[in-house]
């Protein structure tokens, strides 16, 4: 086991290092490399000060910085209110029907008013899009929260406190953790970090870059409804069908970009091979590529049997390499953090190129 420890990625980057790198990435967008041309009215009329995509990139950086500095809102998080609203919608729609059509109607009634409110507030002032979009991205992101939850599992696991590690793991996974051994806890924690890298981070960044605040809002609410209704249980098999399918659709591109990110920042050839061979056999069309590529990138063996809702589910193997431990959880966190920096760098580079092309 010790011989393979070198294949794991380094420990998560510190807050100061991440912030410094983020400013270094964005500096070319703020400070031009050559003296700016003299201002003329005609030049000012021909082109905007910044392109729409550059504005999006600055908002993206601000949202990431807020998440890095403050993390998840401890009290009165908007998603808590959304969850209560959705429960009320479900109860009223179920009184009429629990069919697939009823589930689709409930999804629209749950998401529609929040999207309409965001669009309304965004249009109240010409500059309102700045705070609204940044706030929506901040509330949608879960990078710091994911890191904190992962470390809360890794620490007791490393110290041999299996009971606490099991309890902490149960906070971020839906499987039964009461009988997990140390390797099972590490496997569950690592898989959760890799999968939530897409759901709580890269998927949100993708839809924000594509459609701004409204885009990331719809993505996050759809993801939340999938977590609430998207189960294959008798209660939600029909009613939750629309929530599960919409979430799958919104994640088709982000999941594959997340898998590509993991592969690029880890053992690339192994990650791509695992993605190609193992992802098609995974139950979820989007989680499969993400976790197979992530496991391969980290040189880990994940997957296998897990217990969900009292039933043992025999899942295919993911990745190839050593069994996971506490270091594997931290390696997954580091992979996600470096992926965030890569996305920010590529977005800044794209904005810089677009600015030069339209100069």
C-alpha positions as CSV (number, residue, x, y, z in Angstrom):
1,X,0.0,0.0,0.0
2,X,2.8,2.4,0.9
3,X,4.5,1.9,-2.4
4,X,1.5,3.3,-4.2
5,X,1.0,6.3,-2.0
6,X,3.1,8.4,-4.3
7,X,0.4,8.2,-7.0
8,X,-2.0,10.2,-4.9
9,X,-2.3,13.9,-5.6
10,X,-0.9,16.5,-3.1
11,X,-2.8,17.9,-0.2
12,X,-5.5,20.5,-0.9
13,X,-4.2,24.0,-1.7
14,X,-4.5,26.6,1.1
15,X,-6.9,29.5,0.9
16,X,-4.2,32.1,0.4
17,X,-2.6,30.1,-2.4
18,X,-5.9,29.7,-4.2
19,X,-6.7,33.3,-3.9
20,X,-3.2,34.4,-5.1
21,X,-3.5,32.1,-8.1
22,X,-7.0,33.3,-9.0
23,X,-5.8,36.9,-9.0
24,X,-2.8,35.9,-11.1
25,X,-5.1,34.3,-13.6
26,X,-7.4,37.3,-13.9
27,X,-4.7,40.0,-13.9
28,X,-4.3,40.1,-17.7
29,X,-8.0,41.0,-18.0
30,X,-7.6,43.9,-15.7
31,X,-4.1,45.3,-16.6
32,X,-3.4,45.4,-20.3
33,X,0.1,44.2,-21.5
34,X,0.6,47.4,-23.5
35,X,-0.5,51.0,-23.1
36,X,-4.1,51.6,-23.8
37,X,-5.0,53.7,-26.9
38,X,-6.2,57.3,-26.4
39,X,-9.9,57.4,-25.7
40,X,-12.1,58.7,-28.5
41,X,-15.9,59.0,-28.7
42,X,-16.0,57.0,-31.9
43,X,-14.0,54.1,-30.4
44,X,-16.2,54.2,-27.3
45,X,-19.3,53.8,-29.4
46,X,-17.9,51.0,-31.6
47,X,-17.3,48.5,-28.8
48,X,-18.4,48.0,-25.2
49,X,-15.9,48.4,-22.4
50,X,-16.1,44.6,-21.7
51,X,-17.7,41.8,-23.7
52,X,-20.6,39.9,-22.2
53,X,-18.3,36.8,-21.6
54,X,-15.7,38.9,-19.8
55,X,-18.4,40.1,-17.5
56,X,-19.4,36.5,-16.8
57,X,-15.8,35.6,-16.0
58,X,-15.4,38.4,-13.5
59,X,-18.7,37.4,-11.9
60,X,-17.6,33.7,-11.9
61,X,-14.3,34.7,-10.1
62,X,-16.3,36.8,-7.6
63,X,-18.6,33.9,-6.8
64,X,-15.7,31.5,-6.4
65,X,-14.0,33.9,-4.1
66,X,-17.1,34.3,-1.9
67,X,-17.5,30.6,-1.6
68,X,-13.8,30.2,-0.7
69,X,-14.0,33.0,1.9
70,X,-17.3,32.2,3.5
71,X,-18.4,28.7,2.4
72,X,-22.0,27.6,2.8
73,X,-24.5,30.0,4.4
74,X,-24.9,28.5,8.0
75,X,-28.4,29.7,8.5
76,X,-31.3,30.6,6.3
77,X,-29.8,29.1,3.1
78,X,-32.1,29.8,0.1
79,X,-32.1,26.1,-0.7
80,X,-33.7,25.3,2.6
81,X,-36.6,27.6,1.7
82,X,-36.7,26.0,-1.7
83,X,-36.9,22.6,-0.1
84,X,-39.9,23.6,2.0
85,X,-41.5,25.2,-1.0
86,X,-41.0,22.0,-3.0
87,X,-42.4,19.8,-0.3
88,X,-45.6,22.0,-0.3
89,X,-45.8,21.7,-4.1
90,X,-45.4,18.0,-3.9
91,X,-48.1,17.5,-1.3
92,X,-50.6,19.6,-3.3
93,X,-49.8,18.0,-6.7
94,X,-49.9,14.5,-5.2
95,X,-53.4,15.2,-3.9
96,X,-54.3,15.2,-7.6
97,X,-52.0,12.6,-9.1
98,X,-48.6,10.9,-8.6
99,X,-48.1,10.2,-12.4
100,X,-45.1,11.3,-14.5
101,X,-47.1,14.2,-15.8
102,X,-47.9,15.3,-12.3
103,X,-44.2,15.1,-11.4
104,X,-43.4,17.3,-14.4
105,X,-46.0,19.8,-13.4
106,X,-44.6,19.8,-9.8
107,X,-41.1,20.4,-11.1
108,X,-42.3,23.4,-13.1
109,X,-44.3,24.8,-10.2
110,X,-41.3,24.4,-7.9
111,X,-38.7,26.0,-10.1
112,X,-40.7,28.5,-12.2
113,X,-41.5,31.1,-9.5
114,X,-37.9,31.2,-8.3
115,X,-36.6,31.7,-11.8
116,X,-39.2,34.4,-12.4
117,X,-38.2,36.2,-9.2
118,X,-34.5,36.1,-10.2
119,X,-35.3,37.5,-13.6
120,X,-37.5,40.2,-12.1
121,X,-34.9,41.4,-9.5
122,X,-32.2,41.2,-12.2
123,X,-34.1,43.6,-14.3
124,X,-34.8,46.2,-11.6
125,X,-31.7,48.2,-12.5
126,X,-29.1,48.2,-15.3
127,X,-26.5,47.1,-12.8
128,X,-28.6,44.7,-10.8
129,X,-27.3,41.7,-12.8
130,X,-23.9,42.1,-11.0
131,X,-25.1,41.3,-7.4
132,X,-27.9,39.0,-8.5
133,X,-25.7,36.8,-10.7
134,X,-22.8,36.7,-8.2
135,X,-25.2,35.8,-5.4
136,X,-26.9,33.1,-7.4
137,X,-23.5,31.5,-8.2
138,X,-22.3,31.8,-4.6
139,X,-25.5,30.0,-3.3
140,X,-25.2,27.3,-6.0
141,X,-21.5,26.5,-5.3
142,X,-20.4,24.0,-2.6
143,X,-16.6,23.9,-3.0
144,X,-15.6,24.9,0.5
145,X,-18.5,22.9,2.0
146,X,-17.4,19.8,0.1
147,X,-13.8,20.3,1.3
148,X,-14.9,20.7,4.9
149,X,-17.2,17.6,4.8
150,X,-14.4,15.5,3.2
151,X,-11.9,16.6,5.9
152,X,-14.4,15.8,8.6
153,X,-14.4,12.2,7.3
154,X,-10.7,11.9,6.7
155,X,-9.6,13.1,10.1
156,X,-11.4,10.6,12.3
157,X,-10.7,7.8,9.7
158,X,-7.0,8.6,9.9
159,X,-7.1,8.6,13.7
160,X,-8.9,5.2,13.8
161,X,-12.2,6.6,15.1
162,X,-14.4,4.5,12.7
163,X,-17.7,5.4,14.4
164,X,-17.3,9.1,13.9
165,X,-16.0,8.6,10.4
166,X,-19.1,6.6,9.6
167,X,-21.4,9.2,11.1
168,X,-19.7,12.0,9.1
169,X,-19.9,10.0,5.9
170,X,-23.6,9.5,6.4
171,X,-24.0,13.3,6.2
172,X,-23.0,13.4,2.5
173,X,-24.0,10.0,1.1
174,X,-27.3,8.2,0.7
175,X,-25.9,4.7,1.3
176,X,-26.1,3.0,4.7
177,X,-22.8,3.7,6.5
178,X,-23.5,1.9,9.8
179,X,-21.6,-1.3,8.9
180,X,-18.9,0.1,6.7
181,X,-15.3,-0.8,7.5
182,X,-12.5,1.7,7.2
183,X,-12.0,1.0,3.5
184,X,-15.8,1.3,2.9
185,X,-15.9,4.7,4.6
186,X,-12.9,5.9,2.5
187,X,-14.5,4.6,-0.7
188,X,-17.8,6.3,0.1
189,X,-16.1,9.6,0.9
190,X,-13.9,9.6,-2.1
191,X,-16.8,8.7,-4.5
192,X,-18.9,11.5,-3.0
193,X,-16.1,14.1,-3.4
194,X,-15.7,13.1,-7.1
195,X,-19.4,13.0,-7.9
196,X,-20.2,16.2,-6.0
197,X,-17.3,17.9,-7.8
198,X,-19.7,17.8,-10.8
199,X,-23.0,18.4,-9.0
200,X,-21.8,21.2,-6.6
201,X,-19.0,22.8,-8.6
202,X,-18.3,22.1,-12.2
203,X,-21.9,21.7,-13.3
204,X,-22.7,25.1,-11.7
205,X,-19.7,26.7,-13.3
206,X,-20.7,25.3,-16.7
207,X,-24.2,26.7,-16.6
208,X,-23.1,30.0,-15.2
209,X,-20.7,30.5,-18.1
210,X,-23.4,29.5,-20.5
211,X,-26.4,31.3,-19.1
212,X,-25.3,33.4,-16.2
213,X,-27.3,33.7,-12.9
214,X,-30.6,32.3,-14.3
215,X,-28.7,29.3,-15.8
216,X,-27.0,28.3,-12.6
217,X,-30.2,28.8,-10.6
218,X,-32.1,26.4,-12.8
219,X,-29.3,23.9,-12.7
220,X,-29.0,24.0,-8.9
221,X,-32.7,23.8,-8.3
222,X,-33.0,20.9,-10.7
223,X,-30.2,19.1,-8.9
224,X,-31.9,19.7,-5.6
225,X,-35.2,18.3,-6.9
226,X,-33.4,15.2,-8.2
227,X,-32.0,14.7,-4.7
228,X,-35.5,15.0,-3.3
229,X,-37.6,13.2,-5.8
230,X,-35.3,11.3,-8.2
231,X,-35.5,7.9,-6.4
232,X,-36.5,4.5,-7.9
233,X,-38.7,3.7,-4.9
234,X,-42.5,3.0,-5.1
235,X,-43.2,6.5,-3.8
236,X,-41.1,8.3,-6.5
237,X,-40.8,5.9,-9.4
238,X,-43.3,7.8,-11.4
239,X,-43.6,11.1,-9.6
240,X,-39.8,11.6,-9.5
241,X,-39.2,10.6,-13.2
242,X,-39.2,14.1,-14.6
243,X,-36.9,15.4,-11.9
244,X,-34.4,12.6,-12.5
245,X,-34.5,13.0,-16.3
246,X,-34.2,16.8,-16.3
247,X,-31.2,16.6,-14.0
248,X,-29.7,13.9,-16.3
249,X,-30.2,16.2,-19.3
250,X,-28.7,19.3,-17.6
251,X,-25.6,17.2,-16.6
252,X,-24.8,15.6,-19.9
253,X,-22.1,18.1,-21.0
254,X,-20.9,19.2,-17.5
255,X,-20.4,15.6,-16.4
256,X,-18.2,14.8,-19.3
257,X,-16.3,18.0,-19.0
258,X,-15.7,17.2,-15.3
259,X,-14.5,13.7,-16.3
260,X,-12.1,15.3,-18.8
261,X,-10.9,17.7,-16.1
262,X,-10.1,14.8,-13.8
263,X,-8.3,13.0,-16.5
264,X,-6.2,16.0,-17.5
265,X,-5.1,16.6,-13.9
266,X,-4.3,13.0,-12.9
267,X,-3.2,9.8,-14.6
268,X,-4.6,10.8,-17.9
269,X,-4.3,7.5,-19.9
270,X,-5.7,5.4,-17.1
271,X,-8.5,7.8,-16.4
272,X,-9.6,7.9,-20.1
273,X,-9.4,4.0,-20.3
274,X,-11.5,3.6,-17.2
275,X,-14.0,6.2,-18.5
276,X,-14.3,4.3,-21.8
277,X,-14.5,0.8,-20.4
278,X,-16.3,1.2,-17.0
279,X,-18.7,4.2,-17.4
280,X,-21.2,2.4,-19.7
281,X,-21.8,-0.3,-17.1
282,X,-22.6,2.3,-14.4
283,X,-26.3,2.9,-13.5
284,X,-26.1,6.7,-13.9
285,X,-25.2,8.0,-17.4
286,X,-23.5,11.0,-15.8
287,X,-22.0,9.8,-12.6
288,X,-20.4,6.9,-14.4
289,X,-18.0,9.0,-16.5
290,X,-17.2,11.4,-13.6
291,X,-16.4,8.7,-11.0
292,X,-14.7,6.3,-13.5
293,X,-12.4,9.0,-14.8
294,X,-11.8,10.4,-11.2
295,X,-10.9,6.9,-9.9
296,X,-8.5,6.3,-12.8
297,X,-7.0,9.8,-12.4
298,X,-6.2,9.0,-8.7
299,X,-5.1,5.4,-9.4
300,X,-7.8,4.1,-7.0
301,X,-10.2,1.2,-7.0
302,X,-13.7,2.4,-6.2
303,X,-17.2,1.1,-6.8
304,X,-18.4,-2.3,-5.5
305,X,-21.3,-3.3,-3.4
306,X,-23.1,-0.7,-1.3
307,X,-26.4,-0.7,0.7
308,X,-29.1,1.8,-0.3
309,X,-32.5,2.0,1.5
310,X,-31.9,-1.4,3.0
311,X,-31.0,-3.1,-0.2
312,X,-27.6,-4.3,-1.3
313,X,-26.7,-2.8,-4.7
314,X,-23.9,-4.6,-6.6
315,X,-22.1,-1.9,-8.5
316,X,-19.3,-2.4,-11.1
317,X,-15.7,-1.6,-10.3
318,X,-14.5,1.9,-11.0
319,X,-10.9,2.8,-11.6
320,X,-7.9,0.6,-11.1
321,X,-5.2,0.7,-8.4
322,X,-5.0,0.7,-4.7
323,X,-7.8,0.6,-2.1
324,X,-8.9,4.0,-0.8
325,X,-8.0,5.4,2.6
326,X,-8.0,8.8,4.3
327,X,-5.3,10.0,1.9
328,X,-7.6,9.1,-1.1
329,X,-10.3,11.4,0.2
330,X,-7.9,14.3,0.4
331,X,-6.4,13.4,-3.0
332,X,-9.9,13.7,-4.5
333,X,-10.4,17.1,-2.8
334,X,-7.1,18.3,-4.3
335,X,-8.1,17.1,-7.7
336,X,-11.4,19.1,-7.5
337,X,-9.6,22.2,-6.3
338,X,-7.0,22.1,-9.1
339,X,-9.9,21.6,-11.5
340,X,-11.5,24.8,-10.3
341,X,-8.3,26.7,-11.0
342,X,-8.0,25.1,-14.4
343,X,-11.6,26.1,-15.3
344,X,-11.0,29.7,-14.1
345,X,-7.7,29.9,-16.1
346,X,-9.4,28.6,-19.3
347,X,-12.4,31.0,-18.8
348,X,-10.0,33.9,-18.3
349,X,-7.9,32.9,-21.3
350,X,-11.1,32.7,-23.5
351,X,-12.2,36.1,-22.3
352,X,-8.8,37.6,-23.0
353,X,-8.8,36.2,-26.5
354,X,-12.3,37.5,-27.2
355,X,-11.3,40.9,-25.9
356,X,-8.3,41.0,-28.2
357,X,-10.4,39.9,-31.2
358,X,-12.9,42.6,-30.6
359,X,-10.5,45.3,-29.8
